[in-house]
Amino acid sequence: RGGPFTVEGNAKLRDTPFGMVNYSLRVGAVLLGAASVSGFGMSPVSLSASTGLRAASAGQAARRAPALGLRMQWSPEERNRREEARAVREEKILRERQERQALLSGMDSDMQEQLKTSPVNMQQEQQDMVMPEGNFGDKATGLFGWANNNPSSKSAIYDTEFINSAAGGGNVGEMMVQMRGKGKDEYSKMLNIPGGLKDGKDLLMFYRQYGEIDPEGVPPLLFCHGVLDHSWSFRELMDKIHTQERKTCLAFDFPGCGYSAWPQPGMDYDWSEASVKNTLSTFLDTVGVPQVTLVVQGFIYAQYALLWGLENPGRVDKIVILNTPILPGTKLPFVLQQYQLPIVNAFVAQDAMRAERFLEGGSSYSMDFADADRYREPFLESMMPGLGIVDLMGKFKWDDVLQRTYEGLYTSSTPAMVAWGMDDKYLSPTDAQSCAEATGTTFRAVPGQAGFQVQMDYAESVYATVKDFIR
């Protein structure tokens, strides 16, 4: 009910972060009525007096802009400085965007090459998800091409130092392209195990081979890993034995591990003791090896392999036990127990860093980045490796296997040696030595501060410890 009015004022800001700035402030408003202003404890007259500003008539208010305005004026020097900074920044953005684009284009090419070496039972799945047009680049038209082919991504500022780091840009897909297949080398081979799956189809197995196989010659060494591990951990030890002793060495990845196929639990593969042992026997039959010197290390898979060796003396001439549970009453680490707990096992199965943390936790040494990449790679690629472990652990009879292992060592005529890393955080050296003494098995401590993964901590010391026994 009162008339409109405006307030205006002039001021100068000096020595601000923005340089010399002159501004003029004009405010226009409409009084809703004397009662409205009085609600704030003042009247239009007192408001005008307290601010030192002038109330204008309705006509004056109409001639002035009824809005808040800010007019800024830079000095010539400040304007030039800002223009130079803007030009430098735009040049940096353009350069990093071009570097990023080149990296993404290379990734798409690598993806197509890697499809050629994917396990056969995964190729169709990957082909369905990856379109030939590509998922990266300015003109990406693949299933996920929109992630890069949009204005937001094209105008993004990229940190080239982070892109070139191990993370490969910070998302899982790009990280996988960077690490995929890097664990394969000139000693790597693939093999189809006839009827290895439940439906009678072939099971694709990955293995490492140092030296040539001679069915009539000296038995080669067969290295069997434990759960959350794969053949990667035996490379250095195999190389030393092959180089120094001229012996052929084999190490394969069990199903669901490393670069072997990752069957679907319950549908494609049964992670029972019988299936695991049968896979081991069929692998040797397929590569044409009648007898081996067996080397085991780790939990579950290695324990099954040790039982297999004790039960098949005709196929095993000697056994080397590296930090593997052998004494009844040994406790299963809680990290592995979690795969047996309902609800919990569904979460831990998808933990891509669980393998590296578990293996590193058994030693006094930190795992390097290359090794960590190898252990997380299968779990980042698929959910099947984790679900396979849940199936494996659910069917594993811990106390029964330990008891049968102890009895087998006691009654077996196959020569055996226990070579132990004495700094193992999971398995007691005292228990291992007691079991060896009770069963008449040779016991040797591996020199150095070697832990659970003794072959990774001190491969040369392991070789020095077992070389006389395996000759």
Disulfide bonds with the S-S distance in Angstrom:
none
